[in-house]
Amino acid sequence: METEDLKAQLKKQIIEFLNLTDLKPEDIKDDEELFGGGMGLDSIDSLELIVLLNREYGITIKDPKEGRKVLVDVNTMVDYIEKHRTK
């Protein structure tokens, strides 16, 4: 899958998994901070994103420090998915 296609897919999944019904994929910028930024996500959302990575891409994140490095923005998540996915 091309990187741009993966970004679009991930944005749709973020909206679906976090039930962000007021957002469209095009509303999420690739470099927009997911936490502490305009999206206003919280620690519960981070757990949901970790579940998303596991369920959709076979990626398991157990170390919270690693999670903080991965769940920065869409670009960072896609880079991590491309390097670590098993599905």
Secondary structure, 3 states (H helix, E strand, C coil): CCHHHHHHHHHHHHHHHCCCCCCCHHHCCCCCCCECCCCCECHHHHHHHHHHHHHHHCCCCCCHHHHHHHCCCHHHHHHHHHHHCCC
